[in-house]
Amino acid sequence: MPEVTVNSLKALVTFKTLFEVGSASGTARLLGITQSGVSRSLAQLEENLGIQLFLREKNRLIATPEARELYDEILRLMGNIEELRHSVLALKEFGTSRLRIAAIPGLSFGFVPQLVARLLAENTHVSVSLDMMSSHDVQGAVESSHADIGFITLPSTSPQLFTETLLTTDAVCLVPETHPLCERQVVDVKDLRDQHLVISNQPSISTNPLLELVTAHDVRIAGKTEANIGTITSLVANEVGIAVINPITANDQLTREDRVKILPFTPRISFSFGLVYRAEWQQSKVLAFLRDSAKKLLAEGYYGLDDKIQS
């Protein structure tokens, strides 16, 4: 295999330009060299590679099949170099060029995507992957290094991971605007008597806090529909029933066109969300950025409940 030198790299640049332009004179003008310099560079490259790149017919250059393959390889090489440049820029800014995030469904429809958007607005050279899974699976993914940072429902069950609390918030009640309960200022657990509930179907959680609360207050419900958290707001909007969920998911998924009211719910059911990561990520710049961005997002009032809770 020929040794790669500065001159051979220059010869590849000359070849690429010649392949694209189709003439030695045009290549010389573009590169600012003489036409004889183009010819010498091409001859040297052909000699070093041991292959003929162009056929010369009546002052015309006709590219050989080998030239086409070499040109394609040069384009791939240039793409890799550009990708490397982006990676270096990302490393300088955030200490990583690739970030793998795993997040629970309740935070994956708006909250975490907004954090990703802010990260990429700061540095477009970071490659990000975002996977949605249960809190248990998020922790497993981070433990096994399949994810770098995880967003979970607290408490964490992993002794191997570092855990930080992002926020704690109280559940709200989602009620279709056509439902009699939408006239209430606050929905109490006793108001759920004879109501059809839409609840989260989470196989990794053995008990549902709302059903436990209903049982504790001896409230008999009409029935329940269990669904992925991503479909709960849609089911309420379609008047399947009422739901009690965390306000972040409610705000991320509902629009005014859904004709669903978000009301305070008593007694309180609290939800806590947090970050999990491995020890080597403690001092990570990207972790610090996501942490600070999450706090700013919450402080900006997007998830404030005044605009959607009827009080």
C-alpha positions in Angstrom: 0.0 0.0 0.0 1.5 3.4 -1.0 2.6 5.6 1.9 0.2 8.5 2.7 2.1 11.9 2.5 1.2 15.5 2.2 1.9 15.3 -1.5 -0.3 12.3 -2.0 -3.2 14.1 -0.2 -2.7 17.1 -2.5 -2.8 14.7 -5.4 -6.1 13.3 -4.2 -7.5 16.8 -4.0 -6.3 17.5 -7.6 -7.8 14.2 -8.7 -11.2 15.0 -7.1 -11.3 18.4 -8.7 -10.3 16.9 -12.1 -13.0 14.2 -11.8 -15.7 16.8 -11.1 -14.5 19.4 -13.7 -13.5 17.1 -16.4 -10.6 19.0 -17.8 -7.0 19.8 -16.7 -7.4 23.5 -17.7 -10.5 23.9 -15.5 -8.9 22.1 -12.6 -5.8 24.3 -12.9 -7.9 27.5 -12.7 -9.9 26.3 -9.7 -6.8 25.2 -7.8 -4.6 28.0 -8.8 -1.9 25.9 -10.3 -0.6 25.3 -13.8 -2.1 22.8 -16.2 1.2 20.9 -16.3 1.1 20.8 -12.5 -2.3 19.0 -12.8 -0.9 16.5 -15.3 2.1 15.8 -13.1 0.0 15.3 -10.0 -2.3 12.9 -11.8 0.6 11.0 -13.3 2.2 10.7 -9.9 -1.0 9.5 -8.3 -1.6 6.9 -11.0 2.0 5.7 -10.5 1.7 5.5 -6.8 -1.6 3.6 -6.9 -0.6 1.4 -9.8 -3.9 2.0 -11.7 -5.0 4.2 -14.6 -7.6 6.8 -13.6 -8.3 8.5 -16.9 -8.2 7.5 -20.6 -6.8 10.2 -22.9 -8.6 10.5 -26.1 -8.3 13.5 -28.5 -7.4 15.9 -25.8 -10.3 14.6 -23.6 -10.0 12.9 -20.3 -12.4 9.9 -19.7 -12.7 8.6 -16.2 -12.1 4.9 -15.8 -14.3 2.7 -13.5 -11.4 2.7 -11.0 -11.5 6.5 -11.0 -15.2 6.4 -10.0 -14.5 4.1 -7.1 -11.6 6.2 -5.9 -13.8 9.4 -6.2 -16.5 7.7 -4.1 -13.9 6.7 -1.4 -12.6 10.3 -1.3 -16.2 11.6 -0.7 -16.6 9.1 2.1 -13.2 10.1 3.6 -14.2 13.8 3.5 -17.5 13.0 5.2 -15.6 11.2 7.9 -13.2 14.1 8.3 -16.2 16.5 8.6 -17.8 14.3 11.2 -14.6 14.1 13.1 -14.4 17.9 13.0 -17.9 18.2 14.5 -17.0 15.6 17.2 -14.0 17.7 18.2 -16.1 20.8 18.4 -18.6 19.0 20.6 -15.9 17.6 22.8 -14.5 21.1 23.4 -17.9 22.4 24.3 -19.5 19.6 26.3 -16.9 17.0 26.9 -18.8 14.5 24.7 -19.8 14.2 21.0 -22.5 11.6 21.6 -25.2 11.6 24.3 -27.7 8.8 24.9 -30.7 9.7 27.0 -33.3 7.3 28.4 -36.4 8.8 29.8 -39.8 7.7 31.3 -42.8 8.3 29.1 -44.2 11.0 31.4 -41.3 13.3 30.6 -40.6 12.2 27.0 -43.4 14.0 25.2 -42.3 17.5 25.8 -40.1 18.1 28.8 -37.0 16.1 27.8 -37.4 17.0 24.1 -37.3 20.7 25.1 -34.0 20.0 27.0 -32.6 18.3 23.9 -33.6 21.3 21.8 -31.8 23.7 24.1 -28.7 21.5 24.1 -28.6 21.4 20.3 -29.2 25.1 20.1 -26.1 25.6 22.2 -24.0 23.1 20.2 -25.3 21.5 17.0 -22.4 19.1 16.8 -23.6 16.8 19.6 -25.3 13.6 18.4 -28.3 12.7 20.6 -30.4 9.6 20.9 -33.5 9.6 23.1 -35.2 6.4 24.1 -38.5 6.1 26.1 -38.9 3.3 28.6 -40.1 2.6 32.1 -38.3 4.0 35.1 -37.0 0.5 35.9 -35.7 0.1 32.4 -34.1 3.5 32.3 -32.0 2.7 35.4 -31.0 -0.6 33.8 -30.0 1.1 30.6 -27.8 3.6 32.4 -26.3 0.9 34.6 -25.4 -1.2 31.5 -24.0 1.9 29.7 -26.7 1.6 27.0 -27.7 5.1 28.1 -25.5 7.9 29.6 -28.2 9.9 31.5 -31.6 8.8 32.6 -34.8 10.7 33.6 -36.8 8.6 36.1 -39.7 8.5 38.6 -38.2 8.7 42.1 -37.2 7.0 44.2 -34.3 5.2 42.4 -33.9 1.5 43.0 -30.3 1.3 41.7 -27.5 1.4 44.3 -25.0 1.8 41.5 -26.2 5.1 40.1 -25.9 8.7 41.2 -29.4 10.2 41.6 -30.5 13.8 41.7 -34.0 15.2 42.3 -35.3 17.5 39.6 -38.8 18.3 40.9 -41.7 17.1 43.0 -45.2 18.0 42.0 -48.8 17.1 42.8 -51.2 15.2 40.6 -54.0 16.9 38.8 -57.3 15.7 37.6 -58.2 15.7 33.9 -61.9 16.1 33.2 -63.7 16.4 29.8 -65.4 19.8 29.5 -68.7 18.0 29.0 -68.4 16.1 32.3 -70.3 17.4 35.4 -67.1 17.4 37.5 -65.6 20.2 35.3 -67.8 22.6 37.2 -65.9 21.8 40.4 -63.1 24.1 41.7 -61.2 21.0 43.1 -61.8 17.3 42.5 -61.8 15.2 45.7 -61.2 11.5 45.7 -64.8 11.1 46.9 -66.0 12.7 43.7 -64.6 9.7 41.9 -67.5 7.5 43.1 -69.3 5.9 40.2 -66.8 7.4 37.7 -64.9 5.6 35.0 -61.1 6.1 35.5 -58.4 6.2 32.9 -55.2 5.0 34.6 -51.6 4.3 33.7 -50.7 0.8 32.8 -47.2 0.3 34.2 -46.3 -3.4 34.5 -43.1 -2.5 36.5 -45.2 -0.9 39.3 -47.1 -3.3 41.5 -49.6 -0.8 42.8 -51.4 2.3 41.5 -51.5 5.2 44.0 -54.9 6.4 42.7 -56.5 3.0 43.1 -54.9 2.7 46.6 -56.4 6.0 47.5 -59.8 5.1 46.1 -59.7 1.8 48.1 -58.6 3.6 51.3 -61.5 6.0 51.1 -64.0 3.3 50.3 -64.9 4.8 46.9 -66.5 2.5 44.5 -65.7 3.4 40.9 -67.7 2.4 37.8 -64.7 0.9 36.1 -61.3 1.6 34.7 -59.4 1.8 31.4 -55.7 1.0 31.7 -53.5 2.6 29.0 -50.0 3.7 28.2 -49.4 7.2 29.6 -49.0 8.5 26.1 -52.7 7.8 25.4 -54.3 8.8 28.7 -54.9 12.4 27.7 -56.4 11.4 24.4 -58.7 8.9 26.1 -59.9 11.7 28.4 -60.4 14.1 25.5 -62.5 11.4 23.8 -64.7 11.2 27.0 -63.7 7.6 28.0 -63.3 8.7 31.6 -61.4 11.0 33.9 -57.7 10.7 34.9 -55.4 11.8 37.7 -51.8 12.2 36.4 -48.8 14.4 36.9 -49.1 18.0 35.5 -46.0 17.8 33.3 -47.5 15.0 31.2 -50.8 16.9 31.2 -49.3 20.1 30.0 -47.1 18.4 27.4 -49.9 16.5 25.7 -53.0 18.6 26.0 -54.0 21.4 23.7 -57.0 23.8 24.0 -58.6 21.9 21.1 -58.8 18.8 23.4 -61.5 20.4 25.5 -60.2 19.0 28.7 -59.9 20.9 32.0 -57.0 20.4 34.4 -58.2 20.7 38.0 -56.5 20.4 41.4 -56.9 17.0 43.1 -57.2 16.2 46.8 -55.9 14.5 48.8 -52.4 15.1 47.4 -50.7 12.5 45.3 -47.1 13.5 44.8 -44.8 12.7 41.9 -41.0 13.1 42.1 -38.7 13.0 39.0 -35.0 12.8 38.9 -31.8 12.3 37.0 -29.6 9.1 37.2 -26.1 8.7 35.8 -22.9 6.7 36.4 -20.0 7.9 38.5 -17.9 8.9 35.5 -20.6 11.5 34.4 -20.4 13.4 37.7 -18.3 16.3 36.3 -19.8 16.1 32.8 -20.5 19.5 31.2 -23.5 18.1 29.3 -25.0 16.8 32.5 -24.6 20.2 34.1 -26.2 21.8 31.1 -29.2 19.5 31.1 -29.6 20.0 34.9 -29.5 23.8 34.6 -31.7 23.8 31.6 -34.3 21.7 33.4 -34.3 24.2 36.3 -34.7 27.1 34.0 -37.5 25.5 32.0 -39.4 24.9 35.2 -38.7 28.4 36.5 -40.0 29.9 33.2 -43.5 28.9 34.2 -44.3 26.6 31.3 -45.3 24.0 33.7 -47.0 26.4 36.1 -50.6 25.4 36.6 -52.3 28.8 36.8 -53.2 28.9 33.1 -54.8 25.5 33.0 -56.1 24.7 36.6 -59.5 26.1 37.2 -59.4 27.5 40.8 
